Structures are given as structure tokens and as C-alpha cells.
Amino acid sequence: MIKRKYEDGGVTDVLAREAEIRIEPVNDKRQRAAFVDLGRAFSDRLEHFVPQIRSEQLELVDPAKNPFFGHARVQLFMAMRAGKPVGRISAHIDELALAMPADQGFGPGTGFFGYFDAEDEDVARALLAAAEAWLAGEGMTRVLGPISLSIWEEPGLLVKGQDHAPMIMMGHHPAHYAAWIEAAGYARAKTLYTYDLDITKPFPPLIQRIVQSGHKNARINVRRVRKKDWDAEVAIILGILNDAWSDNWGFVPFSPAEVAYAGKKLRPIIHEELNMIAEVDGRPVAFMLTFPDINDALAKIRGKLFPFGWFHMLRWLKHPKGAGMRVPLMGVLKELHNSRMASQLAFMMIEEIREQAKTKFASTRGEIGWVLEDNQGMVAIADTIQSQMNREYAIYERKLV
């Protein structure tokens, strides 16, 4: 019977009531499919959840297809009770994260849990204990989560904002998961925010003046991403990203394989009018990506491409009329951080994207995020353009002893 000591000095039976719960490792293709399907079953219970495409979810946990596995050790687990699956979790170690400075959130000794779903608190504790035991056995001294699997995929647990549907590539979780994780001895390490924006309204006069001033500056050129040169554009964007975010909490650089993978995956949802690169003296120094919210389409086809969902999806991808718009990533080279030009470039890109989304795609709302709680620059931009915080995600941590 597996047991764990908690901070109060007491001993808690984490297998719950005389080994009623059994934790099983997931190691082969059939088991990975069951792992994904269990997560889908949990998600189907949630109000406002949008079903995702199953094949895409299978690919994310497939070592042969997801390049994250090229620099990570991953163990998936499922919880069983009376022969039925009642929960799941991942435990993983990112070698690139281990190489980062400890004062940036990850670093030596840091492992992760993710893909967390549980039928009840007993199951939650058993799953967390299994992930912790595996990580400790691999030499880890600290665990962070939920992060599923990469920090660039779905980081954090939704703790506020369950009253509306998530946008593209954002997690959606029941409110009670937070209490279960905290009861297992976890404390919040970091909070991530998303911000909702009414894009039908013009920005305040101050922002308009800043944008107009930028357009008059001959050194500045804000241009659309060129899809015909997509591979080169991806290299530019991720080069800026790796520089701009390199001092941020939780930063992990993209590997070359991940750059190629991300470029291939993102291309179908890229519309040139919605994605910008800013140049100063002809040199790319900033970017902003905007994704039409594919969840709008997935909700209509219930995440199923066959027999007819693929037709609706192809038509939507070509012209996502009325879709919400999410800005998941933007960056400005570090040399410009804390400068007037950095904010000016950001406002210029946001305004151009807002106008294109409104006029060409008939969009009415956008979402910015996720944004780290202590990213003062981005929080200030979100406040200045009068967006409203609409979702909050928590990343938890616990020492392994």
C-alpha cells in the first residue's frame, strides 16, 4: 500500500481505502488511446467544453509523432477502480526545462504532471502520488503542474472562467480540481491570465495617436506574415520568440524539430491579415500571431471530421467568418524591452489585426493570452486597450521528499 507523508506530519493512505484504487502505467498504442478517450469522457461532462479532434489528441501523446518526446521522458498513468477507469495523469521530465536557470521557474530537479482528470478526491490523491513517485524515482526533487505536456501546449488549471467556452489551445477544467490539488499539499507557483476584448470598438484616443505616430516613422514597417514564405517566416517568428521570452518565468526554447512541427500544424489556421511582423530599419524585431478560434467550428461538428465534419471544417478554415480571435503569442526583441518603441510596435500590430478581424472576418471579440501575472508590460497593454480579464489558470508546485 503506497503512502505519503504530508506537511502536517500525518500519514495519509493515497491509494484510498485499502487499495481500492489501482494505478496502471500506459505504455502502448492501445493504452494511449484509452488514456485519450478517458480524458474526452471527462471533458464531455463539462458545461461549455468544446470537443477536440481525437486524432490530434492521440498525436500529442504519441512518442513517434510529437517532437516534445525528443527531449523529454514521459510516463502516462490511468487509475482503475472495480475494473473501470476513473482518472488519468502524466508525469514528465523535460530535459530542456532542466537546463534552464532555477530562478526562471524550472531548472534542475523540476518535473511535471499534466493531463489530470479524476473521478473524486481519493483518485486525485492516488494519481498525484503515482506521478510524484515516478518523478522522484527519476531523480526529481520538485513537481509543477498541471502542464500538458509542454509549456507551449496547455499550461495551468482553469480556476476562474468556467462559465464560457475556451478558445483554441486553452484548457477547460472543473472548478473542484483546484481544491483536490491543494489538499494534496500543492501551493500555487504561478498564475496565468487571459483577457477578453471587444474588437468592434476603436481603441482609446491615446492609443490611436501612438499608432498614427508609428505609421509616420519611416524606420518602422508593420507587415503581414507571408504565407508563401511560410518556413522562413516561422523561423523569424520563433527566433524573435526565443529571444523575447528567454528571461520569462517558465521559458523553454523550441527545439528545431518543434519549430518544424509547429509550422506545419499552424499553417492551416494562418491568415496573413491576422499575423504581423514589425520591422525597424528593415530588420524584424517583433511579431504578433492571431488564431481564429477553431473551437467555433469544432463545437458545430462535435469534434468529428467524419462523415461530413471535414467539409464544414475546410470551409471554415478558408474563411472563419464571425470567429473569435485569439492572440496566443507576441514578442519584441529584448534589446527593445522597456522602450517606448516596444509598446508602440505592439499597439500598431494589435490595431491592424483588430481592424482586419472586424472588417474582413466580421469578428466581434478577441482574447489575449495567456499572460503571466507578473508580466507588467503585457498586463499594462491589456489594461490600456480596455480588455477585461476573463480566465485565470494556476500552475501548482510541491517539493518531493
BELVENJO-V661691 format. One record per pair of residues at least 6 apart in sequence whose ideal C-beta (glycine too) atoms are under 6 Angstrom apart, sorted by the first residue. I is the first residue (numbers start at 1). GAP is how many residues later the second one is. Records with the same first field share a line. If there is no record, write none. Layout:
I=GAP / GAP
This chain:
1=14 / 18
2=12 / 13 / 127
3=8
4=10 / 125
5=6
6=6 / 179
7=178
14=111 / 112 / 115
15=6 / 111
16=106 / 110
21=58 / 60 / 102 / 105
22=58
23=54 / 56 / 103 / 107
24=54 / 56
25=52
26=6 / 9 / 50 / 52
32=29
35=41 / 43 / 53
36=21 / 22
38=47 / 50
39=78
42=75
43=6
48=116 / 117
49=123
50=115 / 245 / 248 / 249
51=251 / 252
52=251
53=250
59=6
60=6
63=6
67=190 / 191 / 194
68=81 / 82
70=187
71=24 / 25 / 184
72=20 / 22
73=20
74=18
75=16 / 59
76=14
77=12 / 53
78=7 / 10
79=7 / 8 / 44 / 47 / 48
86=33 / 37
87=30 / 31 / 32 / 36 / 40
88=27 / 29
89=24 / 27 / 38 / 42
90=24 / 25
91=22 / 40 / 43 / 44
92=20 / 57
93=18 / 45
96=156
97=9 / 155
98=10
100=6 / 7
101=6
104=145
105=144 / 145
109=31 / 32 / 33
110=32
111=24 / 29 / 32
112=32 / 33 / 35
113=18 / 30 / 32 / 33
114=31 / 32 / 33 / 34 / 35
115=33
116=30
118=6 / 9
121=59
124=56
125=59
128=56
132=11 / 268
135=8
136=264
140=260
141=259
142=257
143=255 / 257
144=251 / 253
146=11
147=8
148=6
151=99 / 101
154=17
156=36 / 237 / 238 / 239
157=16 / 20 / 237
158=13 / 14 / 15 / 235
159=19 / 233 / 235
160=232
161=229 / 230
162=13
166=6
167=126 / 159 / 200
168=123 / 125 / 126 / 127 / 158
181=215
185=213
186=210 / 212
188=206 / 208
189=206 / 208
190=205
191=182 / 203
192=178 / 201
193=176 / 178 / 196 / 199
194=173 / 175 / 176 / 196 / 197
195=173 / 174 / 187 / 192 / 194
196=171 / 192 / 194
197=169 / 190
199=155 / 158 / 159 / 167
200=164
203=182
207=140
210=134 / 137
211=136 / 137 / 140
214=6 / 130 / 134
219=61 / 62
220=60
221=58
222=54 / 56 / 126 / 127
223=54
224=48
225=8 / 47 / 50
226=7
227=45
230=37
234=29
236=48
237=50
238=16 / 21
240=47 / 91
241=90
242=11
243=90 / 91
244=87 / 88 / 89
245=6
249=123
268=49
269=22
273=83 / 87
274=16 / 79
275=14 / 15
276=12 / 73
277=7 / 10
278=8 / 67
285=48
286=46 / 59
288=42 / 61
289=40
290=35 / 37 / 63
291=35
292=28 / 31
293=30 / 31 / 33
296=27
297=16 / 19
301=8 / 11
321=40 / 41
322=40
324=41
325=32 / 38 / 41
326=41
327=41
332=10
336=6
346=35
357=6
368=14
371=7
